[in-house]
């Protein structure tokens, strides 16, 4: 039977064996927590969630709230110039922890410079009361 190695551990099948990048395989996850008041932020407004240092790799995120963000308000999570880098603009109506992360971000190389992560309000304003929460998880160098 043939043995196929995942891309990240391809070095296990070589002689001599090579160790995989610790930022991808066996790395420690770091959480960047952001909580913010829902205060009727308007379409186009940004909420700064975190400043992530160079060398980190995005793994996934969790969005949550004490209330839903409304039936029509959309939120995207990303950076200036790529607002949907981590979560494409969509409604958040669950009021329960919800995983997010797009594959194009999860397979990126480590950040080469510090990155300011933003939540961008899209189509409609956020509610006027409640609290939003976003946890961003990255593997550290």
RAUR-V651879 format. One record per residue. RES is the residue in one small letter. OMEGA is omega in whole degrees, -180 to 180 (none if undefined). Layout:
# RAUR-V651879
RES/OMEGA, RES/OMEGA
This chain:
# RAUR-V651879
x/-179, x/175, x/177, x/180, x/173, x/-178, x/-175, x/-178, x/-178, x/180, x/177, x/-178, x/-180, x/175, x/-3, x/178, x/175, x/-179, x/176, x/178, x/-179, x/176, x/-179, x/-173, x/179, x/180, x/178, x/176, x/176, x/179, x/173, x/-175, x/175, x/172, x/-175, x/178, x/171, x/-172, x/179, x/177, x/-173, x/174, x/-179, x/178, x/176, x/172, x/180, x/-178, x/-175, x/167, x/-175, x/-177, x/173, x/177, x/-179, x/178, x/180, x/176, x/-180, x/176, x/176, x/176, x/-176, x/177, x/176, x/176, x/176, x/179, x/179, x/-176, x/-176, x/180, x/176, x/176, x/175, x/178, x/-177, x/-178, x/177, x/-179, x/177, x/-172, x/179, x/-177, x/-176, x/177, x/178, x/180, x/-180, x/176, x/173, x/-175, x/-174, x/-172, x/178, x/180, x/-177, x/179, x/171, x/177, x/179, x/-176, x/-179, x/176, x/-177, x/-180, x/178, x/171, x/177, x/178, x/179, x/178, x/176, x/-177, x/175, x/-178, x/-176, x/165, x/-179, x/178, x/-176, x/-166, x/-176, x/-179, x/174, x/177, x/-178, x/178, x/-179, x/180, x/175, x/180, x/173, x/173, x/177, x/-179, x/180, x/169, x/-176, x/179, x/none
